Amino acid sequence: MDLNQIKKIIDKEGGKVIIVENDQPILVISKIEGEHQQKMSFDKNKQETQKVFDQKKEISQSTELLAKEELPTEELTVEDLPF
């Protein structure tokens, strides 16, 4: 069976074709539309979500560090103003 016959089967029947050699599956062929395209889209969305999560985590950590910094405890007076 050549590749063109396999393509026709997939176009007509949809789904996947599994190539078997020595009673073991060695290759799965499917159209890029459908399942694979959805998986690629899901993986991309997952990566983008992870980036946003990492950025928010970094901002949160920076905010915590800034909050921990000690500020001067003495009060400022009018004499402290530069004029």
N, C-alpha and C positions, 0 to 999 in steps of 0.2 A: 504494500500500500504506500503510495507516495504522499507527499505533503499536501498536494492539491486535493486529493481525496479526503484527507483528514480535515482540511479547511471546509470542504463541502458538508461533511458530516456535522461539524460544529455549527456552521451557518444554518443548516436545516434543523438539526435536533437541539441545538443550544447545549449548554453545559460544558463538560470537559471530556477529553479523551485521555485515557491512561495507557501508556506504552509499557508492556510487560516483556521482560527478557529473563529466561531461566526461572520462570514462575515467580519473579519478583518485579514489582512495579519500579520502573527506573525513570519515568518521565510523565509529567502531567501537562497537557496542552489545553489551553482555554483562550477565549477571546479576551482582549484587554478591557473591553467594555464589560461592565457588570462587576463581578466579584473583585477582580484585581484592581480595577479603578477605584472601587469603594475602599479597598484596603489601603491603597496609596493615599487617598484623601484622608482616611482616618489617621494614618501614620503622620501625615503632615499636620493635621489638627492637633494631634497628641504632642508633637514636637513644639508647636507654637504655644500650646497651653503650658507645657513645661517651662518654656522660656519666660512666660509671664509670671508663673509661680516663682521661679528663681529670682526674677527681678523684684517681686514683691517681698520675698524673703530677705533679699539684700537690703532693701529700703527699710524693712522692719528692724534688721540688725543694726543698721546705721542710726536709726531713730533711737534705739535702746542705748547705743553708745553715747549719743549726744545727751540723752536724758541722765545718764550716769555721771557726766562731767560735772564737777562742782563749780558752781558759780560763786563769785565773790559775795560774801555775806554782809559786808559793810554797806551802809546806806549811802547813797549819793546825795550831795547837797548842792545848793546853788553855786557855791564856791568851786565845785568840781567842773563846772561848765567852762568851756574855752571862749572867753570874750574879754 
